[in-house]
Amino acid sequence: MNRIRLVLLVAMLELVACSGAVHAQQRYPAIGLVLSIDRPRKTMVVSCKEIPGFMDAMIMSFAVPDAKSLDAVRPGALIDFALVVDKEASHAENVHVRTYASVEREPSKARRLQGFEEDLGGPVQRVAVGQPVPEFTLIDQKKRTVHFSQFAGKVVALNFVYTRCVLPEYCVRSSNNFGVLQKRYVDRLGRDLVLLTVTFDPVHDQPEVLRNYAQTWKADPETWRFLTGAAPDVQRVCDLFGVNFVPDEGLFIHSLHTAVIDRKGNLVANLEGNEFTAQQLADLVKTVLDSRQ
């Protein structure tokens, strides 16, 4: 956690209260990515976006008096809430988990993907948060066989792309997010953290294509592996994390998922969509890296 920012914000709140600037309860709309939850103590740690006129983007711990509002909240959830500040303390109210709904998709395409997801809703078994990720085997950009189990003892961040996607808010953003992780955790990559990017277009995205794509992001092939394989093997991995895709005029309509897996191989978070920032993802990864569990 960024303790310096947290201490500064607490000091700022105390200064405002002592100066008499806050005479009544103030409420600020806030958006953040949940990093951790302490249900017995009714608190949550959140990587918050900027609240204009009040605070910069930062990590904060919030008291949540209404414990029931935390029932649907999990690490990796993007939430809306009200930050309530008075002369004595602050807390979070009206906590709601954001449901991802892409505003970029055309309605007809959205319906096609939704129908596809509903068709697959029965037999596909998705890994639940807190559950172990099953073993899978794919091939990386250097044509090496990669087993998920070989990363035991390390934190794994995993996302999904296809190399022909050129929309900046989709695969490009997902790859850029991992580029930020690569820079922020350069000293921990390989030793404590591994990045895995899986293509859901294995027919086109063969190792040579992935190698060229990886070079665009200056990816170290030892610590950021781009994975492909036989179509059934790729489909299985996509199913595990809820990634759906349908062909569309040579390209794909697809969902977006980014997973964070702890050192024991358990799924900590499965972030859906593209509304979280690279900084928030990095904050979540740090929480998992620093966890003693």
C-alpha positions as CSV (number, residue, x, y, z in Angstrom):
1,M,0.0,0.0,0.0
2,N,1.2,3.5,-0.7
3,R,1.4,4.5,3.0
4,I,2.9,7.9,2.3
5,R,-0.1,8.9,0.3
6,L,-2.4,7.5,3.0
7,V,-0.6,9.4,5.8
8,L,-0.7,12.6,3.7
9,L,-4.4,12.3,3.1
10,V,-5.2,11.6,6.8
11,A,-3.1,14.6,7.7
12,M,-5.0,16.7,5.1
13,L,-8.3,15.6,6.5
14,E,-7.2,16.5,10.1
15,L,-5.9,19.9,8.9
16,V,-9.2,20.7,7.2
17,A,-11.2,19.6,10.2
18,C,-9.0,21.6,12.6
19,S,-9.2,24.7,10.5
20,G,-12.9,24.7,10.7
21,A,-13.3,24.4,6.9
22,V,-15.5,21.3,7.4
23,H,-18.4,22.3,9.6
24,A,-20.8,19.7,8.2
25,Q,-20.7,16.3,6.6
26,Q,-19.3,16.4,3.1
27,R,-20.1,13.7,0.5
28,Y,-18.0,13.0,-2.6
29,P,-18.8,10.5,-5.4
30,A,-15.9,8.1,-5.8
31,I,-14.8,5.2,-8.1
32,G,-12.2,2.7,-7.2
33,L,-10.8,-0.8,-7.6
34,V,-11.0,-3.0,-4.5
35,L,-7.7,-4.4,-3.4
36,S,-8.6,-6.2,-0.2
37,I,-11.5,-6.5,2.3
38,D,-11.5,-7.1,6.0
39,R,-15.1,-8.1,6.7
40,P,-14.9,-8.6,10.5
41,R,-13.6,-5.1,10.8
42,K,-15.9,-3.7,8.1
43,T,-13.1,-2.1,6.1
44,M,-11.9,-2.2,2.5
45,V,-8.7,-1.0,0.8
46,V,-9.4,0.7,-2.5
47,S,-7.2,2.1,-5.3
48,C,-9.3,5.2,-5.9
49,K,-9.5,7.4,-9.0
50,E,-9.0,11.1,-8.5
51,I,-11.9,13.0,-6.8
52,P,-11.6,16.4,-8.5
53,G,-11.3,19.2,-5.9
54,F,-10.6,16.9,-3.1
55,M,-7.9,14.3,-3.6
56,D,-5.6,12.8,-6.2
57,A,-5.8,9.2,-7.2
58,M,-4.4,7.0,-4.4
59,I,-4.8,3.9,-2.3
60,M,-7.0,4.3,0.8
61,S,-8.5,2.2,3.5
62,F,-12.2,2.9,4.2
63,A,-14.5,2.0,7.0
64,V,-17.8,0.7,5.7
65,P,-20.4,0.9,8.5
66,D,-23.0,-1.0,6.5
67,A,-21.4,-4.5,6.4
68,K,-24.1,-5.8,4.1
69,S,-22.9,-3.5,1.4
70,L,-19.7,-5.5,1.3
71,D,-21.4,-8.8,0.6
72,A,-21.1,-8.6,-3.2
73,V,-17.6,-6.9,-3.1
74,R,-14.5,-8.9,-4.0
75,P,-10.9,-8.0,-4.7
76,G,-10.7,-6.7,-8.3
77,A,-14.2,-5.3,-8.3
78,L,-14.7,-1.8,-9.7
79,I,-17.0,0.0,-7.4
80,D,-18.9,3.3,-7.1
81,F,-19.4,4.7,-3.6
82,A,-19.9,7.8,-1.6
83,L,-16.9,9.1,0.5
84,V,-18.4,10.8,3.5
85,V,-16.1,13.1,5.5
86,D,-16.9,15.1,8.6
87,K,-14.8,16.7,11.4
88,E,-14.1,13.5,13.2
89,A,-13.6,10.8,10.5
90,S,-14.5,9.5,7.1
91,H,-16.2,6.4,5.8
92,A,-17.7,4.8,2.6
93,E,-21.4,4.5,1.9
94,N,-23.7,3.2,-0.9
95,V,-21.1,0.8,-2.2
96,H,-22.1,-0.7,-5.6
97,V,-20.2,-3.0,-7.8
98,R,-20.0,-1.8,-11.4
99,T,-21.3,-4.2,-14.0
100,Y,-19.2,-3.9,-17.1
101,A,-21.1,-2.9,-20.2
102,S,-19.1,-1.9,-23.2
103,V,-20.3,1.4,-24.6
104,E,-18.1,0.9,-27.6
105,R,-19.9,-2.2,-29.0
106,E,-22.5,-1.8,-31.6
107,P,-25.9,-3.0,-30.2
108,S,-26.2,-5.8,-32.7
109,K,-22.7,-7.0,-31.9
110,A,-23.4,-6.8,-28.2
111,R,-26.5,-9.0,-28.6
112,R,-24.5,-11.5,-30.6
113,L,-21.9,-11.8,-27.9
114,Q,-24.5,-11.9,-25.1
115,G,-26.3,-14.7,-26.9
116,F,-23.1,-16.6,-27.3
117,E,-22.3,-16.2,-23.6
118,E,-25.8,-17.4,-22.6
119,D,-25.4,-20.4,-24.9
120,L,-22.2,-21.3,-23.1
121,G,-23.5,-20.5,-19.6
122,G,-24.4,-24.1,-18.7
123,P,-21.6,-26.6,-19.4
124,V,-18.6,-24.2,-19.1
125,Q,-17.0,-24.3,-15.6
126,R,-15.4,-21.0,-14.8
127,V,-12.8,-20.7,-12.0
128,A,-14.3,-18.9,-9.0
129,V,-12.4,-16.4,-7.0
130,G,-10.6,-18.2,-4.2
131,Q,-10.4,-21.5,-6.1
132,P,-7.2,-23.0,-7.6
133,V,-6.6,-22.5,-11.2
134,P,-6.4,-25.9,-13.0
135,E,-3.3,-27.0,-14.8
136,F,-3.1,-26.0,-18.5
137,T,-0.4,-26.3,-21.2
138,L,0.2,-23.9,-24.1
139,I,3.1,-22.7,-26.2
140,D,4.9,-19.3,-25.9
141,Q,6.4,-16.9,-28.4
142,K,9.7,-18.9,-28.4
143,K,7.8,-22.1,-29.2
144,R,8.4,-23.5,-25.7
145,T,5.9,-25.6,-23.9
146,V,4.5,-23.7,-20.9
147,H,2.7,-25.4,-18.0
148,F,0.8,-23.2,-15.6
149,S,2.2,-25.3,-12.7
150,Q,5.7,-24.2,-13.5
151,F,4.9,-20.8,-11.9
152,A,4.0,-22.2,-8.5
153,G,5.3,-19.9,-5.8
154,K,4.9,-16.8,-8.0
155,V,2.1,-14.3,-8.5
156,V,0.7,-14.6,-12.0
157,A,-1.1,-11.8,-13.9
158,L,-3.0,-13.2,-17.0
159,N,-4.9,-11.4,-19.8
160,F,-6.3,-12.2,-23.2
161,V,-5.8,-10.5,-26.6
162,Y,-5.6,-11.2,-30.3
163,T,-2.9,-9.5,-32.3
164,R,-5.1,-8.1,-35.1
165,C,-7.2,-6.1,-32.6
166,V,-6.4,-2.4,-33.2
167,L,-9.0,-0.7,-31.1
168,P,-7.1,1.3,-28.4
169,E,-9.7,0.6,-25.7
170,Y,-9.6,-3.2,-26.1
171,C,-6.5,-5.5,-26.6
172,V,-4.2,-2.6,-27.0
173,R,-5.2,-1.3,-23.6
174,S,-4.9,-4.7,-22.0
175,S,-1.4,-5.1,-23.4
176,N,-0.5,-1.6,-22.3
177,N,-1.6,-2.4,-18.8
178,F,0.9,-5.3,-18.7
179,G,3.5,-3.0,-20.1
180,V,3.0,-0.8,-17.1
181,L,3.3,-3.8,-14.8
182,Q,6.5,-4.8,-16.6
183,K,8.0,-1.3,-15.9
184,R,6.7,-1.0,-12.3
185,Y,7.8,-4.4,-11.2
186,V,11.0,-4.8,-13.3
187,D,12.9,-5.9,-10.1
188,R,10.3,-8.6,-9.2
189,L,9.5,-10.0,-12.6
190,G,10.6,-13.6,-13.0
191,R,11.5,-13.8,-9.3
192,D,8.0,-13.0,-7.8
193,L,5.8,-12.1,-10.7
194,V,5.0,-13.6,-14.1
195,L,2.9,-12.1,-16.9
196,L,0.9,-14.3,-19.2
197,T,-1.0,-13.1,-22.3
198,V,-3.1,-15.7,-24.0
199,T,-4.4,-15.2,-27.6
200,F,-7.9,-16.4,-28.4
201,D,-7.0,-16.4,-32.1
202,P,-4.6,-19.4,-32.3
203,V,-5.1,-20.0,-36.0
204,H,-3.5,-16.7,-36.8
205,D,-1.5,-16.0,-33.7
206,Q,1.2,-18.6,-34.1
207,P,4.5,-18.2,-32.1
208,E,6.2,-16.1,-34.8
209,V,3.3,-13.6,-34.8
210,L,3.2,-13.5,-31.0
211,R,7.0,-12.9,-31.0
212,N,6.6,-9.9,-33.2
213,Y,3.7,-8.6,-31.2
214,A,5.6,-9.0,-28.0
215,Q,8.5,-7.0,-29.4
216,T,6.0,-4.1,-29.8
217,W,5.7,-4.0,-26.0
218,K,9.4,-4.7,-25.4
219,A,8.4,-7.8,-23.5
220,D,11.0,-10.0,-21.9
221,P,10.2,-13.5,-23.1
222,E,11.4,-15.0,-19.8
223,T,9.0,-13.0,-17.7
224,W,6.1,-11.9,-20.1
225,R,5.0,-14.9,-22.1
226,F,2.6,-14.7,-25.0
227,L,0.7,-18.0,-25.3
228,T,-1.0,-19.9,-28.1
229,G,-1.7,-23.5,-28.8
230,A,-4.2,-25.9,-30.3
231,A,-7.6,-24.4,-30.5
232,P,-9.2,-26.7,-27.9
233,D,-6.4,-26.0,-25.5
234,V,-6.8,-22.2,-25.9
235,Q,-10.6,-22.5,-25.7
236,R,-10.3,-24.3,-22.4
237,V,-8.2,-21.6,-20.9
238,C,-10.6,-18.9,-22.1
239,D,-13.5,-20.8,-20.6
240,L,-11.7,-21.0,-17.2
241,F,-11.7,-17.2,-17.0
242,G,-14.9,-16.4,-18.7
243,V,-13.4,-15.1,-21.9
244,N,-15.9,-15.3,-24.8
245,F,-15.4,-14.4,-28.5
246,V,-17.2,-14.7,-31.8
247,P,-15.9,-14.2,-35.3
248,D,-17.0,-10.9,-37.0
249,E,-15.9,-10.2,-40.5
250,G,-12.5,-11.7,-40.1
251,L,-12.0,-10.2,-36.6
252,F,-13.6,-10.9,-33.2
253,I,-16.2,-9.6,-30.9
254,H,-14.9,-10.5,-27.5
255,S,-15.1,-9.9,-23.8
256,L,-12.2,-8.7,-21.7
257,H,-10.8,-10.3,-18.6
258,T,-7.6,-9.9,-16.6
259,A,-6.8,-12.4,-13.8
260,V,-4.5,-12.1,-10.8
261,I,-3.4,-15.4,-9.3
262,D,-1.6,-15.8,-6.0
263,R,1.5,-17.8,-5.2
264,K,-0.6,-20.9,-4.3
265,G,-2.3,-20.9,-7.7
266,N,-5.6,-19.6,-6.4
267,L,-7.6,-17.0,-8.3
268,V,-7.5,-13.7,-6.4
269,A,-9.4,-11.5,-8.9
270,N,-10.9,-11.7,-12.3
271,L,-11.3,-8.1,-13.6
272,E,-13.8,-7.7,-16.4
273,G,-13.9,-4.9,-18.9
274,N,-11.6,-2.0,-19.6
275,E,-12.7,0.7,-17.1
276,F,-9.9,0.2,-14.5
277,T,-6.6,1.9,-15.0
278,A,-3.2,0.4,-15.4
279,Q,-2.2,2.0,-12.0
280,Q,-5.2,0.3,-10.3
281,L,-4.2,-3.1,-11.8
282,A,-0.6,-2.5,-10.6
283,D,-1.9,-1.6,-7.1
284,L,-3.9,-4.9,-7.0
285,V,-0.9,-6.9,-8.1
286,K,1.2,-5.3,-5.4
287,T,-1.3,-6.2,-2.7
288,V,-1.1,-9.9,-3.9
289,L,2.7,-9.7,-4.1
290,D,3.0,-8.3,-0.5
291,S,0.4,-10.7,0.9
292,R,1.7,-13.1,3.6
293,Q,-0.9,-15.7,2.9
